Protein backbone atom coordinates (compact mmCIF):
# COMPACT_ATOMS: atom_id res chain seq x y z
CA UNK A 1 0.00 0.00 0.00
CA UNK A 2 2.94 2.37 0.47
CA UNK A 3 3.37 2.54 -3.30
CA UNK A 4 0.50 5.06 -3.39
CA UNK A 5 2.24 7.53 -1.07
CA UNK A 6 5.04 8.76 -3.30
CA UNK A 7 4.39 12.49 -3.50
CA UNK A 8 6.04 15.35 -1.67
CA UNK A 9 4.12 18.53 -0.84
CA UNK A 10 4.95 21.79 0.90
CA UNK A 11 2.55 23.21 3.48
CA UNK A 12 2.38 27.02 3.45
CA UNK A 13 1.18 28.78 6.61
CA UNK A 14 0.97 32.57 6.56
CA UNK A 15 0.58 34.84 9.57
CA UNK A 16 -2.46 37.03 9.85
CA UNK A 17 -2.06 40.68 8.82
CA UNK A 18 -2.08 43.34 11.53
CA UNK A 19 -3.61 46.64 10.49
CA UNK A 20 -2.19 50.08 11.34
CA UNK A 21 -4.27 50.14 14.56
CA UNK A 22 -2.75 46.90 15.84
CA UNK A 23 -5.82 44.76 15.09
CA UNK A 24 -5.41 41.31 13.59
CA UNK A 25 -7.39 40.97 10.36
CA UNK A 26 -8.62 37.86 8.58
CA UNK A 27 -6.15 38.49 5.72
CA UNK A 28 -2.93 36.51 5.50
CA UNK A 29 0.57 37.72 4.60
CA UNK A 30 1.59 35.03 2.11
CA UNK A 31 4.95 36.73 1.52
CA UNK A 32 5.91 35.73 5.11
CA UNK A 33 4.54 32.17 4.98
CA UNK A 34 6.45 29.33 6.61
CA UNK A 35 7.13 26.32 4.41
CA UNK A 36 7.04 22.74 5.74
CA UNK A 37 7.95 19.85 3.44
CA UNK A 38 5.89 16.68 3.88
CA UNK A 39 6.98 13.51 2.10
CA UNK A 40 5.20 10.26 1.26
CA UNK A 41 1.63 11.50 0.85
CA UNK A 42 -0.94 10.97 -1.88
CA UNK A 43 -2.66 13.84 -3.73
CA UNK A 44 -5.46 12.69 -6.02
CA UNK A 45 -8.22 14.38 -8.05
CA UNK A 46 -11.41 14.81 -6.06
CA UNK A 47 -14.10 17.05 -7.58
CA UNK A 48 -14.52 19.92 -9.97
CA UNK A 49 -17.29 22.48 -10.26
CA UNK A 50 -18.07 25.42 -12.50
CA UNK A 51 -19.97 28.52 -11.43
CA UNK A 52 -21.96 29.78 -14.39
CA UNK A 53 -22.87 33.15 -12.89
CA UNK A 54 -21.75 36.50 -14.29
CA UNK A 55 -18.15 35.38 -14.35
CA UNK A 56 -17.19 31.77 -15.08
CA UNK A 57 -15.14 30.24 -12.29
CA UNK A 58 -13.78 26.72 -12.25
CA UNK A 59 -12.96 25.11 -8.91
CA UNK A 60 -10.77 22.03 -9.19
CA UNK A 61 -10.71 19.72 -6.19
CA UNK A 62 -7.95 17.50 -4.88
CA UNK A 63 -7.64 15.21 -1.86
CA UNK A 64 -4.48 14.86 0.22
CA UNK A 65 -4.16 11.59 2.14
CA UNK A 66 -1.40 10.50 4.54
CA UNK A 67 -0.10 7.01 5.21
CA UNK A 68 -1.52 4.92 8.03
CA UNK A 69 -0.37 6.21 11.41
CA UNK A 70 0.83 9.57 10.09
CA UNK A 71 -0.49 12.94 11.29
CA UNK A 72 0.66 16.20 9.70
CA UNK A 73 0.48 19.80 10.88
CA UNK A 74 -2.17 21.02 8.44
CA UNK A 75 -5.02 23.38 9.30
CA UNK A 76 -7.85 25.28 7.61
CA UNK A 77 -6.44 28.45 6.06
CA UNK A 78 -3.17 26.80 5.05
CA UNK A 79 -2.12 26.29 1.46
CA UNK A 80 -0.42 23.28 -0.09
CA UNK A 81 2.11 23.43 -2.93
CA UNK A 82 1.51 20.19 -4.82
CA UNK A 83 1.52 18.98 -8.41
CA UNK A 84 2.97 22.30 -9.56
CA UNK A 85 -0.04 24.16 -8.13
CA UNK A 86 -0.76 26.14 -5.01
CA UNK A 87 -3.97 24.81 -3.46
CA UNK A 88 -6.11 26.11 -0.59
CA UNK A 89 -7.18 23.79 2.23
CA UNK A 90 -10.95 23.55 1.74
CA UNK A 91 -12.68 23.21 5.13
CA UNK A 92 -11.58 21.20 8.11
CA UNK A 93 -8.76 18.66 8.02
CA UNK A 94 -10.11 15.16 8.81
CA UNK A 95 -8.05 13.20 11.29
CA UNK A 96 -9.33 9.62 11.27
CA UNK A 97 -8.75 7.74 14.51
CA UNK A 98 -8.88 4.09 15.50
CA UNK A 99 -8.55 3.11 19.14
CA UNK A 100 -7.74 6.69 20.11
CA UNK A 101 -4.79 6.94 17.71
CA UNK A 102 -4.44 8.67 14.38
CA UNK A 103 -5.12 6.26 11.54
CA UNK A 104 -4.58 8.78 8.73
CA UNK A 105 -5.30 12.37 7.70
CA UNK A 106 -7.38 13.54 4.75
CA UNK A 107 -7.81 17.10 3.50
CA UNK A 108 -9.75 18.52 0.61
CA UNK A 109 -7.78 21.02 -1.42
CA UNK A 110 -9.06 23.41 -4.04
CA UNK A 111 -7.61 25.42 -6.86
CA UNK A 112 -9.70 28.36 -7.99
CA UNK A 113 -9.25 29.93 -11.40
CA UNK A 114 -11.23 32.59 -13.16
C-alpha positions, 0 to 999 in steps of 0.5 A: 500500500505504500506505493501510493504515497510517493508524492512530496508537498509543501505546506504554506502557513501565513501569519495574519495581517495586523492593520495600522491600529494593531488589530489582527485581520482575517487576511494573511501575509503570504509573503511571510509564509512558513514552508514545511515539506511533507513527504510520502503522501498521496494527492489525487483528483477529487471534484470539480465544479463550475460557477456559471454566474456573471463570471465563469469560475472553475474550482478544481478539487484534490484530496491529500491523504497521509499514510496509516499512522501519520499525522501532519500539521495542516489546518484550515487556512493553510495552502499546499504546494503540490503537483505544480499548483498552489492549493487552498485547504478547503474546510476542516482537516479530517483526522481519522482515529482508530482506538484513540490513535491517528489512523490517517489524515485527509484534507480537501484542497481546491484550486480556484481559477477565473 
